[in-house]
Structures are given as structure tokens and as C-alpha cells.
Amino acid sequence: MLSYPIANSCPFFFRFLSLVQCCYFLIYFFCLILSFCILFFLQDLQIISTDENQVFVAVQEWYQTDTYNLYQSDPQGVYYSILLENVRSTKQPEENVLIDILEVRGVKGVFLANQKIDGKVTTLITYNKGRDWDFLNPPDIDMNGKPTNCKPPDCYLHLHLRWADNPYVSGTVHTKDTAPGLIMGAGNLGSQLVEYKEEMYITSDCGKTWRQVFEEEHHILYLDHGGVIVAIKDTSIPLKILKFSIDEGQTWSTHNFTSTSVFVDGLLSEPGDETLVMTVFGHISYRSDWELVKVDFRPSFPRECTDDDYESWELTNLQGDRCIMGQQRSFRKRKISSWCIKGRSFTSALTSKVCECVNSDFLCDYGFERSAPLKSESSKCFADFWFNPEAPPEDCVLGQAYTSSTGYRKVVSNVCEGGVDLQQNLAQHMCPSIAPKGLQVSIREESLAVKPGEDITFVVRQEQGDTLNTKYQVDLGDGFKAIYVNLTMTGEPIRHRYENPGIYRVSVKAENVAGHDEAVVFVQVNSPLQALNLEVVPVIGRNQEVNLTAIILPKNPNLTVFYWWIGNNLQPLLTLESFLVTKFAETGDIRVTVQASCGSSMLQDSKVVHVFDHFHVLPLKFTKHLDMYNPDIPEWREDIGRVVTRLLAKETNIPEETLMTVVKPGLPTTADLHVLLPANQPKRKRSVTSDKRIAAIKQALNAHNISFFLRGGYWVLVTLADSNSQRIGGGSGYWAIVVLFVICLVAVGAFILYKFKRKLPGRNVYAQMHNEKEQEMTSPVNHSEDTQNIIQGNHSGVVLSINSREMHSYLVS
């Protein structure tokens, strides 16, 4: 038989930090912090068993997808060693994970497990809590008495170790506490487990020998301490016959439990292991109610069993060893020839005898693994490369003594005495002064972002080093400093409160005669965000830079992170500044969203930006009375902008949706009026003067027809900031027209100067003609003949300023 060592290659060992934390772990799973060996990375952990002061856990490591490794703890539940690698797992709905390992009830220390290696699943059994694993011996003949032709090492028995989805039926393997040694399961013979083959096999000597009983899977129920085994076929067709056996599956009888066939939904027995009464429940059709059929086996037995009706059997493993877990155990069972009831007074355990200890009663200690299984040295354990057996334990106190491990420890619950003692000759060492190592400082509330005035508790931990003679210098970053002695040993917390917002550097320095260590944590103290407003110019030209600004209250410099979403992009842009400069390549309405995150608070604001190829911008100003009531907040500016837009639309009969007034931050109060193209007007190249709406707006503003009443009895008048100023916004196509126009003006001006310097005849006539041409090129909107500034978007260009009256006077002089 093949025996599996504790560890084959990598040193998969880990430990729990404390037994108290281990207890919490069993209740809350991942509430525990684990300290692993350098090659260990945890994905998932499942508790298998917690019996007899020992924990069995299944751990999924970084390289595993559908398998787990099985670990076993020491009696304190602190140190864990590997027992079996690559135990198969199955993921169920709702993320539930089923691991193919089963503790056999009735006999302590016996487990079944399915191991998956290179896609092959095989079933293994252990009799000593995982120290040694073996394959299941196949039966020699099948249920019909024919040879199975299944011979090791090419063929073994393999069982399905899954739980049933229906809670009212048994799983694929059945054991019972009051029926020790009786195991019944579904599986197949071969080199590996086959999913679709579910033949039924039974053993009455705890897995040493097996027999086939059915060719298909059955639901099983044990009655009278296993004295009666009831089996109903697992099928989707209606049934009215059940099978039962009173001789541990040697022979089977049939019983018609109903006259009408029913679809069986489950099997139930009355309370008590000694009961002989069961209930079959199901339904006659898919539309009918449940049908309950009671089956009572008591009339089948004429009497209760006496001592003469029992015989004993001794527990052995597959190698025939009788000393298992340090003792010889014998049990009693009913004779096959006896037809009687075991009853309530039946006890299965008969005798037990303590054995002398042998090598197989010990397994490798934490930090050790067994060498390759050679005949002469199959039990030797060697220290792994990362483990130093002579190193003092982490709780070693200066002046005390400790013993180093020999590499072996007795299997938990093993009761052997005398004989071989692999733990003898333990070397005694005095605890040295160890420098602190692995110092950690954290906040008990776990969050490193707190509010001003909030009470917080600092906790200091130290993984290694002397704690009794170590001093701890604590600096909380706001002027508080203190020195503690035995801080990590007493577990005394440090309570503090920060009154002012900011970032505080908290440091703890541990120092003794052997060395020192330091831990640092940064605490963010900030007030929760109360308000967030996104400020952005609502109208912008295509491919022009725009500044997106987020205004938060209260202001927390260097403590707030901003997330920006542009349009439908799911990937945000992150900034530590409260602004973002960007461009929009496409025209249309684009939504901009910003989220501000500070500590545990997060706020969001969103605005829509209208992107156009062409639009006009007129600067506006207000009478000084408005400055007196300007709170310089976004909401107020938006309200004033809507009022001005509404008044202009009403005065000029221009659709309100084509006007947009944006009040600028700061004092004095000013604004920009954006005049947009009508939605039904086709996009085409056009000059500034082609839009008659500009003239109408200027006329209304110059006539002082736009005003609104302000509290305090003041009327606020809206006028042009510069009666001769007008900007044109848009994309790069219009910019090319403007540049060409400016170049033409420069060429004409240069030609005029050239003619003037040469003093050619007829210069007065030329000057007059030039003046007329200049008047044609100048915008007719500029009636005052002053400087005209033509600016395209956000680009820089050549600006030509011409005063025709001064040029004419100069030329004719």
C-alpha cells in the first residue's frame, strides 16, 4: 500500500497568532490574522473538524483552483502542519464550497478524502488522523459473485464524498456514531473516480474489506444502531418497494411500503438511535400534496438481543496493525444468525488496551517534514530550510529556559505509553535577550481616517523579541510623547483624541539591549465633506481646453481625492487637485461627473457641458449694488445667470434655449453671455456680423432695458462690459478663416506703407481709397470705428488694430 508523507516538497506550515484569536476564528472565519511561511499565500480556508482539542482546516493556496490542502493543528491550536495536499473541492451555488473529506463517525481518527492530481481523483483513508494515507482495497467479487479483476496498484475502490442537496436524504457516504465500522457509499472500481458510476459498496470492519451491494445509487437509512439498513433507489420514477438488510448488507429483503407508487422525496426516522420506525414521504404526482408512509420494522423481530447474540471484532488498519491511535480497540456486533432487536441499552464499544508507542504514533513537528519514504528511514523528519529548531520561541522571556524540538510530536489523542519516545533528549536552552521584531501599531477601530475630536485607540503588537525588558517610545504626532514598559505584554491600549484636522505621523519605537524596531502609521484627521459643487463653463468650443473645478466644504487640503467621469467613460480620472483641464473632441451635450472622497465621506456633483463648433460671447457687467449682495457661491451665480438669460430672451424675442449667461466668480461681479446657434440652423462658415441677434442684444443692453430689482431698494442694471468687444468661440475650422482674414489685412497694410514711403503721386487719392476699403473690411457692428479685436477660441493669433481717421490724417499730411 502507498503511504503519503506529511509534506512532499514545499514547507507548507503556518501558525495562528494566539489561541484566543483561534477560538474567534472558528466562529467568525477570517477575523484572524495568519502568519505564514514565506511560500504560503492564502485564497480560502474551510474548517473541517474541531474535535479533541485539535483543528483540521482545508486551505486553498495561491496555485490551486479546485483543490485544497489539509492542515492539522497542535493541541493549543496555534501551529499547523500539512497532512494531505490537493484534496478535491466543488463550488456550489451561492459560492458554497464542498471539500471531498469525510470524518468517519463511530471510530475516532478515521477520515476519507478524495485527492485530485493531474485530473485524476482517487479515494484515500487514514486511521491515525492523517499521518498515513492509503487507497481503499477493492472487493474480489461483485454482487453477483463474479470476479472484479481489480488488482492494486492499478485498480482500487473510489467513493463519492459529496453531500446531498436534499436535506431529507443521505449523502453518498453513510456512517453512524452507534454503528462503528459500518460504512456504506457510492462509487466505482478503477484507476480513478468516475462521476457517472455510482455503484453501492459496504464495509463492516471500518474500511478494511468492502462488498458491492447495488449497481445503482440508493438512499440509505440506519435503524436500531445499524442493525437494520434501509435502502430506496435514487431515481426520478415513482416507487413502492424498499429494500432492507439485518446482516450488515450480506442479504437484502424487499418490502412494499405502499400500494400506490410515489415519487420519493426523503426518508426520516423517529428520534433515537434504537428506533425501528421510519417514514417515507413523497408525492403521487407533481401536482399532488405530500404523501407520508410510515414503516414499522418492530413486528419483524420476535425479541430483544441478549449477550449470546453478539460477537466481537477488532479494529485494524489496512496493514493489519491492531494498535491504532495508541490502543487496541474491540467492538461488538450482532451475529448474522441472530434475529433480534439491539434496543436502547446497546453499546458498541467492548474493550480497549493501551499499546506501547512506536514510530507511527509520532508525526513531524511544526517546521519539519518527512523525507522521501525509504524502507530504512521512512519515519525521519528533517527541518525545513526556513525553520531554525534552535531558535527561541517568540514568547521566550529573558532568564527562563526553553526546549528545542526534536522534530517529532505525538499525534493528538494518541494514548500510547512507553516504548519509543521520539520526543526524548530535548535540549534545554536559556532564553536570550532578543531584539524586538515585527512591531506594529494600528487603530482598534481599523480606519486610519477619523473626525476631529473623535476618540481613537492605538494598539501596539510585537511578533518577536523580548517584551518584558523592552521600552516603547510613543509619539502621536501632535506633541504627545510617552514612554511605556511592557506595552505589548500588558496589552494596554493608548487612547487619544485629535482636535484639529491634518495628517499626523504616529510612531512607536521598541528598544532593549539587543536592538530596536520601529513602526509608523499616518492618521488622517478631517471633517466629513458637507458640500460639493462642480463649476464648469457650460458652453465650450470643440477641442478647446476647459477647466473643471470642484468646490468642497469644508476644505481639506491634501486629504481629498477627486474622481472625474467624462461622458460615458466608466474609467475615472483621479486627481489630488480640485480641478481638471480637459478637451472635448466631439460636439453635443457631454455630462461631467465628479466625486470627492475624504476619509469615510464621499459626495458627487454632475453638470452638462454644451460643446459647439461656433458661438458668440458677449461680456456683461452689473451696477455696483450687486457686489454688496454677492456671496460668491455657485448657487447664487447660477440664479443670477438664469435671471439675466430670461430677461434678455423676453426683451429680444430670442429663444431662451439659445442664450446662456455665466456669472464669473469673484468681485466685481461680471458675466459672459453665450449666444448659441439655433438648433435647426445648418452649420456653415459665417462672419460675426451675419447673426442679427447680436445687434438686437447689444441694442437692448445699450438702451438699458435689462435690469432687475434687488433687495434693499436697488435696481441692478445689466450692460455690456465693453460696448465694442465681442468674442467668437468655436472649433479649429473657423480659426483658419480668421487667420486668413488677418493675413490679408497685414498684407494690405504693408502695401500701403510701402507706397507711402516712396511718396508716389496720388497718395491722397490712395489714402482715401484705402480708407474706403478699410471701412468695408471693418465689421459694420463697430459703428464707432474703434479697434476691433478678433479672437478665435483659445488659440493665439495676429491681431491688427486700425484707426482709419488717424491713418487718413497721417497720409495726407
Secondary structure, DSSP 8 states (H G I E B T S, - for coil): -----S-SSS--EEEES-HHHHHHHHHHSTTS-EEE-TT--EEEEEEEE--TT--EEEEEETT-SSEEEEEEE-TTS-EEEEEEEEEEEEE-GGG-EEESEEE-TTSTT-EEEEEEETTEEEEEEESSTTSS-EEB---SB-TTS-B----TTT-EEEE-----SSTTS--SEE--TTSTT-EEEEEEEESS--TT--EEEEESSTTSS-EEEESS-EEEEEETTTTEEEEEE--SS-B-EEEEESSTTSS-EEEE--SS-BEEEEEEE-SSTT--EEEEEEESSTTS-EEEEEEE-GGG--SB--GGGEEEEE---TT---EETTEEEEEEEE-TT---B--TT---EEEEEE-EE-GGGEEE-TTEEE----SSSTT-EEE-TT--TTS--TT--TT-EEE---SEEE-TT---EEE--TT-S--EEE------EEEEEEETT--SEE-TT-EEEEEEEEEES--TT-EEEEE-SSS-EEEEESHHHHT--EEEE--S-EEEEEEEEEEETTEEEEEEEEEEE-----EEEEE--SEEETT--EEEEEEEES--TTT-EEEEEETT-SS-EEESSSEEEE---S-EEEEEEEEEEETTEEEEEEEEEEEESEEEEEEEEE-GGGGGG----HHHHHHHHHHHHHHHHHHH---GGGEEEEE-SSSS-EEEEEEE--TTS------GGG-HHHHHHHHHHHTT--EEEETTTEEEEEEESSTT--EEEE-HHHHHHHHHHHHHHHHHHHHHHHHHHTT-TTHHHHHHHHHHHHHHHS-TT-TT-------BTT---------HHHHHHHHH-
